[in-house]
Amino acid sequence: MQYSLLDNGVDSLKAAYNCIIKIPELREGLEHNIKDAVLSLNHAVERFYLN
């Protein structure tokens, strides 16, 4: 599977969004979910900056 930088950034942005919308309903793993959201958002920003 190959992604362009833009597609890769969009995919990471979607992953961050999915992590963020789950936060209110989580009872366990909140810290891990927040970490995943931050890392995915950082990755998305890097991809958009490089594009």
PDBQT receptor file of N, H, CA, C and O in Angstrom, charges set to zero:
ATOM      1  N   MET A   1       0.852  -1.162   0.000  1.00  0.00    +0.000 N 
ATOM      2  CA  MET A   1       0.000   0.000   0.000  1.00  0.00    +0.000 C 
ATOM      3  C   MET A   1       0.905   1.235   0.000  1.00  0.00    +0.000 C 
ATOM      4  O   MET A   1       1.867   1.313   0.764  1.00  0.00    +0.000 OA
ATOM      5  N   GLN A   2       0.584   2.190  -0.862  1.00  0.00    +0.000 N 
ATOM      6  H   GLN A   2      -0.198   2.127  -1.483  1.00  0.00    +0.000 HD
ATOM      7  CA  GLN A   2       1.335   3.439  -0.909  1.00  0.00    +0.000 C 
ATOM      8  C   GLN A   2       0.379   4.617  -0.768  1.00  0.00    +0.000 C 
ATOM      9  O   GLN A   2      -0.681   4.669  -1.391  1.00  0.00    +0.000 OA
ATOM     10  N   TYR A   3       0.791   5.554   0.066  1.00  0.00    +0.000 N 
ATOM     11  H   TYR A   3       1.653   5.512   0.572  1.00  0.00    +0.000 HD
ATOM     12  CA  TYR A   3       0.043   6.793   0.256  1.00  0.00    +0.000 C 
ATOM     13  C   TYR A   3       0.907   7.956  -0.206  1.00  0.00    +0.000 C 
ATOM     14  O   TYR A   3       2.126   7.936  -0.039  1.00  0.00    +0.000 OA
ATOM     15  N   SER A   4       0.284   8.951  -0.777  1.00  0.00    +0.000 N 
ATOM     16  H   SER A   4      -0.707   8.967  -0.913  1.00  0.00    +0.000 HD
ATOM     17  CA  SER A   4       1.005  10.199  -1.007  1.00  0.00    +0.000 C 
ATOM     18  C   SER A   4       1.125  10.903   0.353  1.00  0.00    +0.000 C 
ATOM     19  O   SER A   4       0.476  10.506   1.320  1.00  0.00    +0.000 OA
ATOM     20  N   LEU A   5       1.946  11.933   0.416  1.00  0.00    +0.000 N 
ATOM     21  H   LEU A   5       2.473  12.256  -0.370  1.00  0.00    +0.000 HD
ATOM     22  CA  LEU A   5       2.076  12.666   1.679  1.00  0.00    +0.000 C 
ATOM     23  C   LEU A   5       0.742  13.240   2.125  1.00  0.00    +0.000 C 
ATOM     24  O   LEU A   5       0.414  13.221   3.312  1.00  0.00    +0.000 OA
ATOM     25  N   LEU A   6      -0.025  13.751   1.171  1.00  0.00    +0.000 N 
ATOM     26  H   LEU A   6       0.241  13.766   0.208  1.00  0.00    +0.000 HD
ATOM     27  CA  LEU A   6      -1.328  14.323   1.502  1.00  0.00    +0.000 C 
ATOM     28  C   LEU A   6      -2.288  13.249   2.014  1.00  0.00    +0.000 C 
ATOM     29  O   LEU A   6      -2.955  13.453   3.028  1.00  0.00    +0.000 OA
ATOM     30  N   ASP A   7      -2.365  12.112   1.329  1.00  0.00    +0.000 N 
ATOM     31  H   ASP A   7      -1.823  11.946   0.505  1.00  0.00    +0.000 HD
ATOM     32  CA  ASP A   7      -3.238  11.021   1.771  1.00  0.00    +0.000 C 
ATOM     33  C   ASP A   7      -2.814  10.488   3.136  1.00  0.00    +0.000 C 
ATOM     34  O   ASP A   7      -3.654  10.144   3.968  1.00  0.00    +0.000 OA
ATOM     35  N   ASN A   8      -1.517  10.425   3.353  1.00  0.00    +0.000 N 
ATOM     36  H   ASN A   8      -0.835  10.704   2.676  1.00  0.00    +0.000 HD
ATOM     37  CA  ASN A   8      -0.995   9.969   4.633  1.00  0.00    +0.000 C 
ATOM     38  C   ASN A   8      -1.404  10.932   5.746  1.00  0.00    +0.000 C 
ATOM     39  O   ASN A   8      -1.793  10.502   6.832  1.00  0.00    +0.000 OA
ATOM     40  N   GLY A   9      -1.315  12.224   5.475  1.00  0.00    +0.000 N 
ATOM     41  H   GLY A   9      -0.998  12.573   4.593  1.00  0.00    +0.000 HD
ATOM     42  CA  GLY A   9      -1.722  13.229   6.457  1.00  0.00    +0.000 C 
ATOM     43  C   GLY A   9      -3.206  13.175   6.760  1.00  0.00    +0.000 C 
ATOM     44  O   GLY A   9      -3.612  13.294   7.916  1.00  0.00    +0.000 OA
ATOM     45  N   VAL A  10      -4.018  12.998   5.730  1.00  0.00    +0.000 N 
ATOM     46  H   VAL A  10      -3.688  12.901   4.791  1.00  0.00    +0.000 HD
ATOM     47  CA  VAL A  10      -5.467  12.900   5.922  1.00  0.00    +0.000 C 
ATOM     48  C   VAL A  10      -5.804  11.664   6.749  1.00  0.00    +0.000 C 
ATOM     49  O   VAL A  10      -6.664  11.724   7.628  1.00  0.00    +0.000 OA
ATOM     50  N   ASP A  11      -5.142  10.555   6.479  1.00  0.00    +0.000 N 
ATOM     51  H   ASP A  11      -4.444  10.506   5.764  1.00  0.00    +0.000 HD
ATOM     52  CA  ASP A  11      -5.373   9.330   7.237  1.00  0.00    +0.000 C 
ATOM     53  C   ASP A  11      -5.024   9.523   8.711  1.00  0.00    +0.000 C 
ATOM     54  O   ASP A  11      -5.762   9.069   9.585  1.00  0.00    +0.000 OA
ATOM     55  N   SER A  12      -3.921  10.185   8.988  1.00  0.00    +0.000 N 
ATOM     56  H   SER A  12      -3.322  10.553   8.278  1.00  0.00    +0.000 HD
ATOM     57  CA  SER A  12      -3.530  10.454  10.374  1.00  0.00    +0.000 C 
ATOM     58  C   SER A  12      -4.487  11.423  11.049  1.00  0.00    +0.000 C 
ATOM     59  O   SER A  12      -4.774  11.289  12.239  1.00  0.00    +0.000 OA
ATOM     60  N   LEU A  13      -4.978  12.392  10.302  1.00  0.00    +0.000 N 
ATOM     61  H   LEU A  13      -4.745  12.501   9.336  1.00  0.00    +0.000 HD
ATOM     62  CA  LEU A  13      -5.953  13.332  10.853  1.00  0.00    +0.000 C 
ATOM     63  C   LEU A  13      -7.258  12.613  11.216  1.00  0.00    +0.000 C 
ATOM     64  O   LEU A  13      -7.865  12.909  12.245  1.00  0.00    +0.000 OA
ATOM     65  N   LYS A  14      -7.682  11.681  10.380  1.00  0.00    +0.000 N 
ATOM     66  H   LYS A  14      -7.189  11.441   9.543  1.00  0.00    +0.000 HD
ATOM     67  CA  LYS A  14      -8.871  10.875  10.679  1.00  0.00    +0.000 C 
ATOM     68  C   LYS A  14      -8.647  10.028  11.934  1.00  0.00    +0.000 C 
ATOM     69  O   LYS A  14      -9.546   9.889  12.764  1.00  0.00    +0.000 OA
ATOM     70  N   ALA A  15      -7.439   9.461  12.066  1.00  0.00    +0.000 N 
ATOM     71  H   ALA A  15      -6.709   9.574  11.392  1.00  0.00    +0.000 HD
ATOM     72  CA  ALA A  15      -7.132   8.653  13.244  1.00  0.00    +0.000 C 
ATOM     73  C   ALA A  15      -7.183   9.505  14.512  1.00  0.00    +0.000 C 
ATOM     74  O   ALA A  15      -7.700   9.064  15.538  1.00  0.00    +0.000 OA
ATOM     75  N   ALA A  16      -6.647  10.722  14.443  1.00  0.00    +0.000 N 
ATOM     76  H   ALA A  16      -6.227  11.081  13.609  1.00  0.00    +0.000 HD
ATOM     77  CA  ALA A  16      -6.691  11.630  15.596  1.00  0.00    +0.000 C 
ATOM     78  C   ALA A  16      -8.128  11.976  15.945  1.00  0.00    +0.000 C 
ATOM     79  O   ALA A  16      -8.501  11.978  17.119  1.00  0.00    +0.000 OA
ATOM     80  N   TYR A  17      -8.933  12.266  14.940  1.00  0.00    +0.000 N 
ATOM     81  H   TYR A  17      -8.630  12.264  13.987  1.00  0.00    +0.000 HD
ATOM     82  CA  TYR A  17     -10.340  12.597  15.159  1.00  0.00    +0.000 C 
ATOM     83  C   TYR A  17     -11.069  11.426  15.825  1.00  0.00    +0.000 C 
ATOM     84  O   TYR A  17     -11.829  11.621  16.773  1.00  0.00    +0.000 OA
ATOM     85  N   ASN A  18     -10.837  10.226  15.330  1.00  0.00    +0.000 N 
ATOM     86  H   ASN A  18     -10.220  10.067  14.559  1.00  0.00    +0.000 HD
ATOM     87  CA  ASN A  18     -11.487   9.046  15.906  1.00  0.00    +0.000 C 
ATOM     88  C   ASN A  18     -11.097   8.849  17.368  1.00  0.00    +0.000 C 
ATOM     89  O   ASN A  18     -11.933   8.452  18.180  1.00  0.00    +0.000 OA
ATOM     90  N   CYS A  19      -9.857   9.116  17.709  1.00  0.00    +0.000 N 
ATOM     91  H   CYS A  19      -9.178   9.438  17.049  1.00  0.00    +0.000 HD
ATOM     92  CA  CYS A  19      -9.422   9.018  19.107  1.00  0.00    +0.000 C 
ATOM     93  C   CYS A  19     -10.101  10.085  19.967  1.00  0.00    +0.000 C 
ATOM     94  O   CYS A  19     -10.530   9.810  21.087  1.00  0.00    +0.000 OA
ATOM     95  N   ILE A  20     -10.191  11.283  19.439  1.00  0.00    +0.000 N 
ATOM     96  H   ILE A  20      -9.843  11.506  18.529  1.00  0.00    +0.000 HD
ATOM     97  CA  ILE A  20     -10.754  12.401  20.207  1.00  0.00    +0.000 C 
ATOM     98  C   ILE A  20     -12.244  12.208  20.478  1.00  0.00    +0.000 C 
ATOM     99  O   ILE A  20     -12.710  12.499  21.580  1.00  0.00    +0.000 OA
ATOM    100  N   ILE A  21     -12.992  11.727  19.498  1.00  0.00    +0.000 N 
ATOM    101  H   ILE A  21     -12.613  11.491  18.603  1.00  0.00    +0.000 HD
ATOM    102  CA  ILE A  21     -14.432  11.585  19.713  1.00  0.00    +0.000 C 
ATOM    103  C   ILE A  21     -14.766  10.448  20.678  1.00  0.00    +0.000 C 
ATOM    104  O   ILE A  21     -15.870  10.408  21.222  1.00  0.00    +0.000 OA
ATOM    105  N   LYS A  22     -13.826   9.522  20.898  1.00  0.00    +0.000 N 
ATOM    106  H   LYS A  22     -12.930   9.554  20.457  1.00  0.00    +0.000 HD
ATOM    107  CA  LYS A  22     -14.056   8.427  21.850  1.00  0.00    +0.000 C 
ATOM    108  C   LYS A  22     -13.825   8.843  23.297  1.00  0.00    +0.000 C 
ATOM    109  O   LYS A  22     -14.272   8.152  24.213  1.00  0.00    +0.000 OA
ATOM    110  N   ILE A  23     -13.139   9.949  23.519  1.00  0.00    +0.000 N 
ATOM    111  H   ILE A  23     -12.775  10.510  22.775  1.00  0.00    +0.000 HD
ATOM    112  CA  ILE A  23     -12.725  10.340  24.870  1.00  0.00    +0.000 C 
ATOM    113  C   ILE A  23     -13.881  10.414  25.866  1.00  0.00    +0.000 C 
ATOM    114  O   ILE A  23     -13.742   9.877  26.964  1.00  0.00    +0.000 OA
ATOM    115  N   PRO A  24     -15.018  11.048  25.549  1.00  0.00    +0.000 N 
ATOM    116  CA  PRO A  24     -16.089  11.164  26.555  1.00  0.00    +0.000 C 
ATOM    117  C   PRO A  24     -16.656   9.821  27.037  1.00  0.00    +0.000 C 
ATOM    118  O   PRO A  24     -17.136   9.737  28.168  1.00  0.00    +0.000 OA
ATOM    119  N   GLU A  25     -16.611   8.792  26.222  1.00  0.00    +0.000 N 
ATOM    120  H   GLU A  25     -16.221   8.860  25.303  1.00  0.00    +0.000 HD
ATOM    121  CA  GLU A  25     -17.212   7.516  26.607  1.00  0.00    +0.000 C 
ATOM    122  C   GLU A  25     -16.231   6.514  27.208  1.00  0.00    +0.000 C 
ATOM    123  O   GLU A  25     -16.633   5.425  27.617  1.00  0.00    +0.000 OA
ATOM    124  N   LEU A  26     -14.959   6.869  27.263  1.00  0.00    +0.000 N 
ATOM    125  H   LEU A  26     -14.633   7.754  26.931  1.00  0.00    +0.000 HD
ATOM    126  CA  LEU A  26     -13.962   5.931  27.787  1.00  0.00    +0.000 C 
ATOM    127  C   LEU A  26     -13.997   5.857  29.307  1.00  0.00    +0.000 C 
ATOM    128  O   LEU A  26     -14.122   6.870  29.995  1.00  0.00    +0.000 OA
ATOM    129  N   ARG A  27     -13.885   4.658  29.803  1.00  0.00    +0.000 N 
ATOM    130  H   ARG A  27     -13.783   3.835  29.244  1.00  0.00    +0.000 HD
ATOM    131  CA  ARG A  27     -13.762   4.433  31.241  1.00  0.00    +0.000 C 
ATOM    132  C   ARG A  27     -12.349   3.971  31.589  1.00  0.00    +0.000 C 
ATOM    133  O   ARG A  27     -11.866   4.209  32.696  1.00  0.00    +0.000 OA
ATOM    134  N   GLU A  28     -11.699   3.318  30.647  1.00  0.00    +0.000 N 
ATOM    135  H   GLU A  28     -12.091   3.125  29.747  1.00  0.00    +0.000 HD
ATOM    136  CA  GLU A  28     -10.320   2.862  30.823  1.00  0.00    +0.000 C 
ATOM    137  C   GLU A  28      -9.506   3.269  29.594  1.00  0.00    +0.000 C 
ATOM    138  O   GLU A  28     -10.049   3.439  28.502  1.00  0.00    +0.000 OA
ATOM    139  N   GLY A  29      -8.213   3.421  29.786  1.00  0.00    +0.000 N 
ATOM    140  H   GLY A  29      -7.771   3.283  30.673  1.00  0.00    +0.000 HD
ATOM    141  CA  GLY A  29      -7.336   3.713  28.670  1.00  0.00    +0.000 C 
ATOM    142  C   GLY A  29      -7.383   5.142  28.174  1.00  0.00    +0.000 C 
ATOM    143  O   GLY A  29      -6.991   5.422  27.041  1.00  0.00    +0.000 OA
ATOM    144  N   LEU A  30      -7.858   6.050  29.012  1.00  0.00    +0.000 N 
ATOM    145  H   LEU A  30      -8.177   5.823  29.932  1.00  0.00    +0.000 HD
ATOM    146  CA  LEU A  30      -7.981   7.450  28.591  1.00  0.00    +0.000 C 
ATOM    147  C   LEU A  30      -6.613   8.033  28.210  1.00  0.00    +0.000 C 
ATOM    148  O   LEU A  30      -6.476   8.680  27.172  1.00  0.00    +0.000 OA
ATOM    149  N   GLU A  31      -5.617   7.801  29.051  1.00  0.00    +0.000 N 
ATOM    150  H   GLU A  31      -5.729   7.276  29.894  1.00  0.00    +0.000 HD
ATOM    151  CA  GLU A  31      -4.285   8.362  28.783  1.00  0.00    +0.000 C 
ATOM    152  C   GLU A  31      -3.721   7.823  27.469  1.00  0.00    +0.000 C 
ATOM    153  O   GLU A  31      -3.142   8.568  26.679  1.00  0.00    +0.000 OA
ATOM    154  N   HIS A  32      -3.896   6.528  27.246  1.00  0.00    +0.000 N 
ATOM    155  H   HIS A  32      -4.366   5.922  27.888  1.00  0.00    +0.000 HD
ATOM    156  CA  HIS A  32      -3.395   5.917  26.018  1.00  0.00    +0.000 C 
ATOM    157  C   HIS A  32      -4.107   6.509  24.798  1.00  0.00    +0.000 C 
ATOM    158  O   HIS A  32      -3.470   6.778  23.780  1.00  0.00    +0.000 OA
ATOM    159  N   ASN A  33      -5.395   6.708  24.895  1.00  0.00    +0.000 N 
ATOM    160  H   ASN A  33      -5.913   6.490  25.722  1.00  0.00    +0.000 HD
ATOM    161  CA  ASN A  33      -6.171   7.262  23.798  1.00  0.00    +0.000 C 
ATOM    162  C   ASN A  33      -5.765   8.704  23.499  1.00  0.00    +0.000 C 
ATOM    163  O   ASN A  33      -5.664   9.099  22.337  1.00  0.00    +0.000 OA
ATOM    164  N   ILE A  34      -5.533   9.479  24.546  1.00  0.00    +0.000 N 
ATOM    165  H   ILE A  34      -5.615   9.158  25.489  1.00  0.00    +0.000 HD
ATOM    166  CA  ILE A  34      -5.083  10.866  24.352  1.00  0.00    +0.000 C 
ATOM    167  C   ILE A  34      -3.702  10.878  23.695  1.00  0.00    +0.000 C 
ATOM    168  O   ILE A  34      -3.435  11.686  22.806  1.00  0.00    +0.000 OA
ATOM    169  N   LYS A  35      -2.831   9.974  24.142  1.00  0.00    +0.000 N 
ATOM    170  H   LYS A  35      -3.048   9.317  24.864  1.00  0.00    +0.000 HD
ATOM    171  CA  LYS A  35      -1.494   9.878  23.542  1.00  0.00    +0.000 C 
ATOM    172  C   LYS A  35      -1.604   9.541  22.057  1.00  0.00    +0.000 C 
ATOM    173  O   LYS A  35      -0.913  10.146  21.237  1.00  0.00    +0.000 OA
ATOM    174  N   ASP A  36      -2.456   8.594  21.702  1.00  0.00    +0.000 N 
ATOM    175  H   ASP A  36      -3.018   8.103  22.368  1.00  0.00    +0.000 HD
ATOM    176  CA  ASP A  36      -2.639   8.234  20.295  1.00  0.00    +0.000 C 
ATOM    177  C   ASP A  36      -3.163   9.419  19.485  1.00  0.00    +0.000 C 
ATOM    178  O   ASP A  36      -2.740   9.631  18.349  1.00  0.00    +0.000 OA
ATOM    179  N   ALA A  37      -4.080  10.186  20.065  1.00  0.00    +0.000 N 
ATOM    180  H   ALA A  37      -4.424  10.013  20.988  1.00  0.00    +0.000 HD
ATOM    181  CA  ALA A  37      -4.621  11.355  19.372  1.00  0.00    +0.000 C 
ATOM    182  C   ALA A  37      -3.531  12.391  19.120  1.00  0.00    +0.000 C 
ATOM    183  O   ALA A  37      -3.440  12.947  18.026  1.00  0.00    +0.000 OA
ATOM    184  N   VAL A  38      -2.720  12.645  20.114  1.00  0.00    +0.000 N 
ATOM    185  H   VAL A  38      -2.794  12.193  21.003  1.00  0.00    +0.000 HD
ATOM    186  CA  VAL A  38      -1.643  13.634  19.973  1.00  0.00    +0.000 C 
ATOM    187  C   VAL A  38      -0.618  13.180  18.937  1.00  0.00    +0.000 C 
ATOM    188  O   VAL A  38      -0.189  13.973  18.098  1.00  0.00    +0.000 OA
ATOM    189  N   LEU A  39      -0.226  11.913  18.992  1.00  0.00    +0.000 N 
ATOM    190  H   LEU A  39      -0.574  11.269  19.673  1.00  0.00    +0.000 HD
ATOM    191  CA  LEU A  39       0.757  11.404  18.028  1.00  0.00    +0.000 C 
ATOM    192  C   LEU A  39       0.209  11.422  16.602  1.00  0.00    +0.000 C 
ATOM    193  O   LEU A  39       0.921  11.783  15.665  1.00  0.00    +0.000 OA
ATOM    194  N   SER A  40      -1.041  11.039  16.440  1.00  0.00    +0.000 N 
ATOM    195  H   SER A  40      -1.620  10.746  17.201  1.00  0.00    +0.000 HD
ATOM    196  CA  SER A  40      -1.645  11.057  15.105  1.00  0.00    +0.000 C 
ATOM    197  C   SER A  40      -1.771  12.480  14.579  1.00  0.00    +0.000 C 
ATOM    198  O   SER A  40      -1.515  12.732  13.402  1.00  0.00    +0.000 OA
ATOM    199  N   LEU A  41      -2.165  13.413  15.447  1.00  0.00    +0.000 N 
ATOM    200  H   LEU A  41      -2.374  13.208  16.403  1.00  0.00    +0.000 HD
ATOM    201  CA  LEU A  41      -2.279  14.808  15.037  1.00  0.00    +0.000 C 
ATOM    202  C   LEU A  41      -0.908  15.375  14.659  1.00  0.00    +0.000 C 
ATOM    203  O   LEU A  41      -0.784  16.099  13.672  1.00  0.00    +0.000 OA
ATOM    204  N   ASN A  42       0.108  15.048  15.440  1.00  0.00    +0.000 N 
ATOM    205  H   ASN A  42       0.007  14.460  16.242  1.00  0.00    +0.000 HD
ATOM    206  CA  ASN A  42       1.467  15.489  15.126  1.00  0.00    +0.000 C 
ATOM    207  C   ASN A  42       1.911  14.935  13.769  1.00  0.00    +0.000 C 
ATOM    208  O   ASN A  42       2.500  15.655  12.963  1.00  0.00    +0.000 OA
ATOM    209  N   HIS A  43       1.632  13.674  13.528  1.00  0.00    +0.000 N 
ATOM    210  H   HIS A  43       1.154  13.089  14.183  1.00  0.00    +0.000 HD
ATOM    211  CA  HIS A  43       2.001  13.053  12.257  1.00  0.00    +0.000 C 
ATOM    212  C   HIS A  43       1.273  13.735  11.096  1.00  0.00    +0.000 C 
ATOM    213  O   HIS A  43       1.868  13.984  10.047  1.00  0.00    +0.000 OA
ATOM    214  N   ALA A  44      -0.004  14.033  11.285  1.00  0.00    +0.000 N 
ATOM    215  H   ALA A  44      -0.487  13.831  12.137  1.00  0.00    +0.000 HD
ATOM    216  CA  ALA A  44      -0.777  14.701  10.238  1.00  0.00    +0.000 C 
ATOM    217  C   ALA A  44      -0.185  16.075   9.919  1.00  0.00    +0.000 C 
ATOM    218  O   ALA A  44      -0.041  16.434   8.751  1.00  0.00    +0.000 OA
ATOM    219  N   VAL A  45       0.152  16.831  10.943  1.00  0.00    +0.000 N 
ATOM    220  H   VAL A  45       0.035  16.539  11.892  1.00  0.00    +0.000 HD
ATOM    221  CA  VAL A  45       0.723  18.164  10.737  1.00  0.00    +0.000 C 
ATOM    222  C   VAL A  45       2.054  18.057   9.998  1.00  0.00    +0.000 C 
ATOM    223  O   VAL A  45       2.329  18.859   9.105  1.00  0.00    +0.000 OA
ATOM    224  N   GLU A  46       2.879  17.081  10.358  1.00  0.00    +0.000 N 
ATOM    225  H   GLU A  46       2.655  16.430  11.083  1.00  0.00    +0.000 HD
ATOM    226  CA  GLU A  46       4.150  16.887   9.660  1.00  0.00    +0.000 C 
ATOM    227  C   GLU A  46       3.922  16.593   8.184  1.00  0.00    +0.000 C 
ATOM    228  O   GLU A  46       4.608  17.146   7.325  1.00  0.00    +0.000 OA
ATOM    229  N   ARG A  47       2.963  15.728   7.888  1.00  0.00    +0.000 N 
ATOM    230  H   ARG A  47       2.405  15.279   8.586  1.00  0.00    +0.000 HD
ATOM    231  CA  ARG A  47       2.695  15.362   6.485  1.00  0.00    +0.000 C 
ATOM    232  C   ARG A  47       2.201  16.573   5.710  1.00  0.00    +0.000 C 
ATOM    233  O   ARG A  47       2.624  16.787   4.574  1.00  0.00    +0.000 OA
ATOM    234  N   PHE A  48       1.304  17.378   6.305  1.00  0.00    +0.000 N 
ATOM    235  H   PHE A  48       0.960  17.204   7.228  1.00  0.00    +0.000 HD
ATOM    236  CA  PHE A  48       0.790  18.549   5.604  1.00  0.00    +0.000 C 
ATOM    237  C   PHE A  48       1.890  19.600   5.414  1.00  0.00    +0.000 C 
ATOM    238  O   PHE A  48       1.922  20.299   4.401  1.00  0.00    +0.000 OA
ATOM    239  N   TYR A  49       2.778  19.700   6.387  1.00  0.00    +0.000 N 
ATOM    240  H   TYR A  49       2.752  19.132   7.209  1.00  0.00    +0.000 HD
ATOM    241  CA  TYR A  49       3.880  20.663   6.277  1.00  0.00    +0.000 C 
ATOM    242  C   TYR A  49       4.834  20.257   5.163  1.00  0.00    +0.000 C 
ATOM    243  O   TYR A  49       5.335  21.117   4.438  1.00  0.00    +0.000 OA
ATOM    244  N   LEU A  50       5.092  18.963   5.014  1.00  0.00    +0.000 N 
ATOM    245  H   LEU A  50       4.685  18.265   5.603  1.00  0.00    +0.000 HD
ATOM    246  CA  LEU A  50       6.012  18.488   3.987  1.00  0.00    +0.000 C 
ATOM    247  C   LEU A  50       5.403  18.535   2.589  1.00  0.00    +0.000 C 
ATOM    248  O   LEU A  50       6.121  18.561   1.589  1.00  0.00    +0.000 OA
ATOM    249  N   ASN A  51       4.073  18.545   2.530  1.00  0.00    +0.000 N 
ATOM    250  H   ASN A  51       3.489  18.524   3.342  1.00  0.00    +0.000 HD
ATOM    251  CA  ASN A  51       3.407  18.536   1.238  1.00  0.00    +0.000 C 
ATOM    252  C   ASN A  51       3.447  19.894   0.660  1.00  0.00    +0.000 C 
ATOM    253  O   ASN A  51       2.936  20.113  -0.438  1.00  0.00    +0.000 OA
TER     254      ASN A  51
